[in-house]
Amino acid sequence: MLDFLQEEKKAKLELKLVHTPTKEKIPTLMRLISHFQGEACLVFCNHREAVDRISLLLSAHGYAHAVLHGGMEQLDREKNLITFRSGVVHLLIATDLAARGLDIPEIRHVVHYQVPPQEDAFIHRNGRTARMHASGQGYLLLAEEEELPDYVDDRHMEALQLTETLSAQRSAWTLLYLSAGKKNKISKGDIVGFLIKVGQATPEDIGTITLLDFATYVAVRSKKAPQLVQNLHGEKVKKIKVKVAEAR
């Protein structure tokens, strides 16, 4: 029996080839990121070493991003996911750890910087976009000397021609860390009140708030972040003295 819902879901994912002139794909990746114009993007690599290398090169060119792989400490992975989910950065460079089982929001663009050798990994990566009633796009970066795995049928796949110039994308948001959370009986409303009354923020300065057991992360406007840290550090939320700092 044909699963028409599944067929409809598949039809909403559009796969495109992006050719690179050499095996060094970073310049092409940066042009592709510019092509997305700030929309959320998840870039997949096959190995953690590739993630770290790409991260260093993107940082050198001023591209705001987060990374995720199994070699990181759990707290660092959690913080980076919060940074991405909060919209502080729109770019996440990851191994297949991000392909399944993690709380990552639906995104529009999935980039295969390295195409996985196994089809199931390819399917799970693409599953991060085009969910439910949304549409999404997957991009396969392919150098001239590279060949696609046999499971990829590229006969009807569009080849994307990139004309964008390189333009670093710095975030308008900064992630703040507060040393109190749910187990301290702190709510999101308490945090908003703290930021406005004590920190002198406006509602427009405050983005996504993520409450953990003993910590809170808040996205705030970058231009207000230094003032908020200065105003809030050492002050009290519901009689609890908190440390406040930019999350690093």
C-alpha positions as CSV (number, residue, x, y, z in Angstrom):
1,M,0.0,0.0,0.0
2,L,1.3,3.4,-0.9
3,D,1.8,5.8,2.0
4,F,0.6,9.1,0.5
5,L,1.4,11.1,3.6
6,Q,5.0,9.8,3.4
7,E,5.1,10.7,-0.3
8,E,3.8,14.2,0.4
9,K,6.4,14.6,3.1
10,K,9.2,13.4,0.8
11,A,8.1,15.8,-2.0
12,K,8.7,18.8,0.3
13,L,12.4,18.1,0.6
14,E,14.4,19.5,-2.3
15,L,17.9,18.2,-2.8
16,K,20.5,20.3,-4.7
17,L,24.1,19.7,-5.7
18,V,26.7,22.4,-5.0
19,H,30.0,21.8,-6.8
20,T,33.3,23.0,-5.4
21,P,36.3,23.6,-7.7
22,T,38.7,21.9,-5.2
23,K,38.5,19.6,-2.2
24,E,38.8,22.7,0.0
25,K,35.1,23.5,0.4
26,I,35.2,26.3,2.9
27,P,34.9,29.2,0.4
28,T,31.9,27.5,-1.2
29,L,30.3,26.8,2.2
30,M,30.6,30.5,3.1
31,R,29.0,31.5,-0.1
32,L,26.2,29.0,0.5
33,I,25.7,30.4,4.0
34,S,25.4,33.9,2.5
35,H,22.9,32.5,0.1
36,F,20.6,31.5,3.0
37,Q,20.4,35.1,4.2
38,G,20.4,34.3,7.9
39,E,18.0,31.4,7.8
40,A,18.8,28.5,10.2
41,C,21.2,26.0,8.7
42,L,22.6,22.7,9.9
43,V,26.0,21.6,8.4
44,F,26.8,17.9,8.7
45,C,30.3,16.4,8.7
46,N,31.4,12.8,8.9
47,H,34.0,13.3,11.6
48,R,34.5,15.6,14.6
49,E,37.9,16.7,13.3
50,A,36.2,18.1,10.3
51,V,33.7,20.0,12.5
52,D,36.5,21.5,14.6
53,R,38.5,22.5,11.5
54,I,35.5,24.1,9.8
55,S,34.7,26.0,13.0
56,L,38.2,27.5,13.2
57,L,38.0,28.7,9.6
58,L,34.5,30.1,9.9
59,S,35.6,31.9,13.1
60,A,38.6,33.4,11.3
61,H,36.2,34.8,8.7
62,G,33.8,36.2,11.2
63,Y,30.9,33.7,10.8
64,A,28.9,33.3,14.0
65,H,28.1,29.6,14.6
66,A,27.9,26.8,17.1
67,V,29.4,23.3,17.0
68,L,28.2,19.9,18.2
69,H,30.0,16.5,18.3
70,G,30.6,13.6,20.6
71,G,34.0,14.7,21.7
72,M,32.6,17.7,23.6
73,E,31.6,17.8,27.3
74,Q,27.9,17.4,27.9
75,L,27.6,21.0,29.4
76,D,29.2,22.4,26.2
77,R,27.0,20.5,23.9
78,E,23.9,21.6,25.9
79,K,25.0,25.3,25.8
80,N,25.7,25.2,22.1
81,L,22.3,23.6,21.4
82,I,20.7,26.4,23.4
83,T,22.7,29.0,21.5
84,F,21.3,27.6,18.2
85,R,17.7,27.0,19.4
86,S,17.6,30.5,20.8
87,G,18.5,32.1,17.5
88,V,21.7,33.6,18.9
89,V,23.4,31.9,16.0
90,H,21.7,30.5,12.8
91,L,24.5,28.1,11.9
92,L,25.3,24.7,13.6
93,I,28.2,22.6,12.4
94,A,27.8,19.0,13.6
95,T,28.4,15.3,13.2
96,D,25.6,12.8,12.9
97,L,25.1,13.3,16.7
98,A,22.7,16.1,15.6
99,A,20.8,13.9,13.1
100,R,18.6,12.1,15.6
101,G,17.4,12.0,19.2
102,L,18.3,15.6,20.1
103,D,16.0,18.6,20.7
104,I,16.9,20.7,17.7
105,P,14.2,22.9,16.1
106,E,13.0,22.3,12.6
107,I,15.3,24.1,10.2
108,R,15.0,25.0,6.5
109,H,18.5,24.2,5.2
110,V,20.6,21.0,5.7
111,V,24.1,21.0,4.2
112,H,26.1,17.8,3.7
113,Y,29.6,19.1,3.8
114,Q,30.6,15.5,3.6
115,V,28.1,13.0,2.3
116,P,27.8,10.0,4.7
117,P,28.7,6.6,3.4
118,Q,25.5,5.0,4.8
119,E,22.1,5.8,3.4
120,D,20.3,5.8,6.8
121,A,22.6,8.6,8.1
122,F,21.7,10.6,4.9
123,I,18.0,10.1,5.6
124,H,18.2,11.1,9.2
125,R,20.2,14.2,8.4
126,N,17.6,15.3,5.8
127,G,14.9,14.5,8.4
128,R,16.0,17.7,10.3
129,T,14.1,19.7,7.6
130,A,10.9,19.5,5.6
131,R,8.9,18.2,8.7
132,M,5.2,18.2,9.0
133,H,3.8,20.9,6.6
134,A,7.1,22.7,6.2
135,S,9.3,22.6,3.2
136,G,13.1,22.3,3.3
137,Q,16.2,22.0,1.3
138,G,19.2,19.7,1.4
139,Y,22.6,20.6,-0.2
140,L,25.4,18.2,-1.2
141,L,28.8,19.8,-1.4
142,L,30.8,17.9,-4.0
143,A,34.3,18.5,-5.1
144,E,35.3,17.6,-8.7
145,E,37.3,14.5,-7.6
146,E,34.6,13.2,-5.3
147,E,31.9,10.7,-6.2
148,L,28.5,10.4,-4.7
149,P,27.6,7.1,-2.9
150,D,25.5,4.7,-5.0
151,Y,22.4,5.3,-2.9
152,V,22.2,9.0,-4.1
153,D,20.4,9.4,-7.4
154,D,21.5,12.8,-8.8
155,R,20.0,12.4,-12.3
156,H,17.2,15.0,-11.6
157,M,19.0,17.0,-8.9
158,E,19.5,20.7,-9.6
159,A,23.0,22.0,-9.5
160,L,23.0,25.3,-7.6
161,Q,25.2,28.1,-9.0
162,L,26.3,30.4,-6.2
163,T,26.9,34.1,-7.1
164,E,26.9,35.5,-3.5
165,T,30.0,37.3,-2.3
166,L,31.5,36.3,1.1
167,S,29.8,38.3,3.9
168,A,30.4,37.4,7.5
169,Q,27.3,37.0,9.6
170,R,27.6,38.4,13.1
171,S,24.7,37.8,15.5
172,A,22.5,40.6,16.8
173,W,21.9,38.4,19.9
174,T,24.1,37.4,22.9
175,L,23.5,34.5,25.2
176,L,23.6,35.3,29.0
177,Y,24.1,32.8,31.7
178,L,22.4,33.2,35.1
179,S,23.3,30.9,38.0
180,A,19.7,29.9,39.1
181,G,17.1,27.7,37.5
182,K,14.0,25.6,38.0
183,K,15.2,23.9,41.1
184,N,15.6,27.3,42.7
185,K,11.8,27.9,42.0
186,I,12.7,30.4,39.3
187,S,10.2,31.0,36.4
188,K,10.6,32.6,33.0
189,G,8.4,35.4,34.4
190,D,10.8,36.0,37.2
191,I,13.7,36.2,34.7
192,V,11.8,38.7,32.6
193,G,11.0,40.9,35.6
194,F,14.6,40.7,36.8
195,L,16.0,41.8,33.4
196,I,13.5,44.7,33.1
197,K,13.4,46.0,36.7
198,V,17.0,45.4,37.7
199,G,18.8,45.2,34.4
200,Q,16.8,48.1,32.8
201,A,16.1,46.1,29.7
202,T,13.0,46.5,27.5
203,P,10.8,43.6,26.4
204,E,12.3,44.0,22.9
205,D,15.8,43.4,24.3
206,I,14.8,39.9,25.5
207,G,14.7,36.8,23.4
208,T,14.4,33.1,24.1
209,I,14.7,32.0,27.8
210,T,15.8,28.5,28.6
211,L,15.4,27.2,32.2
212,L,17.6,24.4,33.4
213,D,17.7,22.9,36.8
214,F,20.3,25.2,38.3
215,A,21.0,27.6,35.5
216,T,19.2,29.9,33.0
217,Y,20.2,31.0,29.5
218,V,18.7,34.1,28.0
219,A,19.1,35.6,24.5
220,V,19.5,39.4,24.7
221,R,20.3,42.1,22.2
222,S,24.1,42.2,21.8
223,K,24.2,45.9,22.2
224,K,22.6,45.6,25.6
225,A,24.5,42.6,26.9
226,P,27.4,44.4,28.6
227,Q,25.1,46.8,30.4
228,L,22.9,43.9,31.6
229,V,25.8,41.9,32.9
230,Q,27.0,45.0,34.8
231,N,23.5,45.8,36.2
232,L,22.5,42.2,37.1
233,H,25.6,40.4,38.4
234,G,25.4,39.8,42.1
235,E,21.8,41.0,42.3
236,K,18.9,38.8,43.6
237,V,16.1,37.0,41.9
238,K,13.5,35.9,44.5
239,K,16.0,36.4,47.3
240,I,18.6,34.3,45.4
241,K,21.9,36.0,44.6
242,V,22.9,35.2,41.0
243,K,26.0,35.3,38.9
244,V,25.4,36.7,35.5
245,A,27.8,36.5,32.5
246,E,28.0,36.1,28.8
247,A,27.9,32.4,28.0
248,R,31.1,31.3,26.4
